[in-house]
Amino acid sequence: MVGLGIAGMSAAIGLRRAGWTPVIVERAPERRTGGYFVGLFPEGRQAAVDLGIADHLHTRNPEGGADAKAWSVDRRGRRRPALGFLDQPGGPAAVLRGDIEAALWQSITGVEVWFGTAPVAITEGPAEVQVLFENAGTGARYSESFDLVVGADGMRSSVRRTVFGPDEDYLANWKAMICAFQLKEQVPTYEASDSARSSPGWTTTPWFATSWTPWKRPLTTCSTRCTRCGCRGGARGGSCWWGTRPGA
Ligand SMILES: Cc1cc2nc3c(=O)[nH]c(=O)nc-3n(C[C@H](O)[C@H](O)[C@H](O)COP(=O)(O)OP(=O)(O)OC[C@H]3O[C@@H](n4cnc5c(N)ncnc54)[C@H](O)[C@@H]3O)c2cc1C
């Protein structure tokens, strides 16, 4: 597995379950933790349950739950009630990218991880794949053979470039940029659990309230399918993710 990101760790868990002995190589000298807001939709929650990482994953849904308000704010700062990100169909759960990374990391115990290592050449043979690695610190190169190489090394995957061709053949530029950072405290005059969005011109500035500490109750699996959407992705205290009691 090339890349210790969400894709690499998820694939390693799946392959290990299928009886393989995966090895993950990561270019960075250590785990790449952190990241900002990610909405976990039903498919993502189901994937967390299927991967067996749900017990390690907590949500950042703002304290106050159903009472949390969402606002649309105009240029003059006037606000009116609006649907917030978490009000979308499927009721996404708020998590930080680092929460998913941490939950996966806790679940790949036993999987070998080589940090500071990147492939520089990949040669496919009839029975195995020969990979030439370079150690990022020392520059030393060495070869190993594997049954399968999985490129999970992100948007500008060097595995894809090496095996299939240049990035430009696969990437589409959306001509958009995103910048995200955490505020030390809630925007003045808003309640702690409020979220808002301001969209003057071509830019949109949303801000999300997240709870400072992970949600106390981890995701656990529902035994009954929710009648609202058929999910079995999680339950909190007998209620479904959507706040619906299974079977209700
Ligand atoms: C530090 C970080 C923070 C992020 N924050 C957010 C976020 O807040 N919100 C969001 O929606 N998305 C975020 N992303 C992107 C999001 O994680 C990915 O788009 C998505 O999860 C897909 O993950 P991935 O595993 O395919 O790729 P990535 O998450 O990009 O992981 C790829 C991994 O491969 C490693 N790698 C790259 N090249 C090589 C190489 N040649 N050899 C070995 N290893 C290599 C990288 O160091 C990285 O650890 C972040 C990614 C990172 C790395």
The ligand as an ORCA input file, in Angstrom:
! r2SCAN-3c Opt
* xyz 0 1
  C      -2.636     16.009      6.157
  C      -3.912     15.920      5.332
  C      -5.031     16.671      5.715
  C      -6.221     16.594      4.977
  N      -7.301     17.297      5.401
  C      -8.496     17.148      4.776
  C      -9.663     17.769      5.246
  O      -9.605     18.443      6.241
  N     -10.850     17.616      4.601
  C     -10.931     16.838      3.496
  O     -12.030     16.684      2.935
  N      -9.829     16.232      3.007
  C      -8.618     16.362      3.616
  N      -7.495     15.723      3.128
  C      -7.646     14.929      1.926
  C      -8.383     13.660      2.226
  O      -7.780     12.978      3.292
  C      -8.284     12.851      0.985
  O      -8.720     13.559     -0.138
  C      -9.166     11.625      1.027
  O      -9.337     11.150      2.320
  C      -8.516     10.584      0.207
  O      -7.423     10.122      0.931
  P      -6.259      9.357      0.277
  O      -5.828      8.354      1.303
  O      -6.647      8.870     -1.079
  O      -5.127     10.468      0.027
  P      -4.364     11.419      1.030
  O      -5.178     11.746      2.204
  O      -3.822     12.528      0.208
  O      -3.154     10.497      1.554
  C      -2.066     10.119      0.716
  C      -0.896      9.696      1.575
  O       0.113      9.215      0.726
  C       1.351      9.789      1.072
  N       2.172      9.840     -0.129
  C       2.083     10.709     -1.162
  N       2.979     10.414     -2.100
  C       3.657      9.331     -1.643
  C       4.713      8.558     -2.173
  N       5.263      8.840     -3.369
  N       5.192      7.519     -1.454
  C       4.653      7.217     -0.220
  N       3.647      7.915      0.318
  C       3.149      8.961     -0.395
  C       0.992     11.148      1.631
  O       2.022     11.642      2.482
  C      -0.301     10.836      2.377
  O      -0.051     10.420      3.709
  C      -6.279     15.779      3.818
  C      -5.146     15.024      3.430
  C      -3.978     15.076      4.184
  C      -2.765     14.234      3.744
*
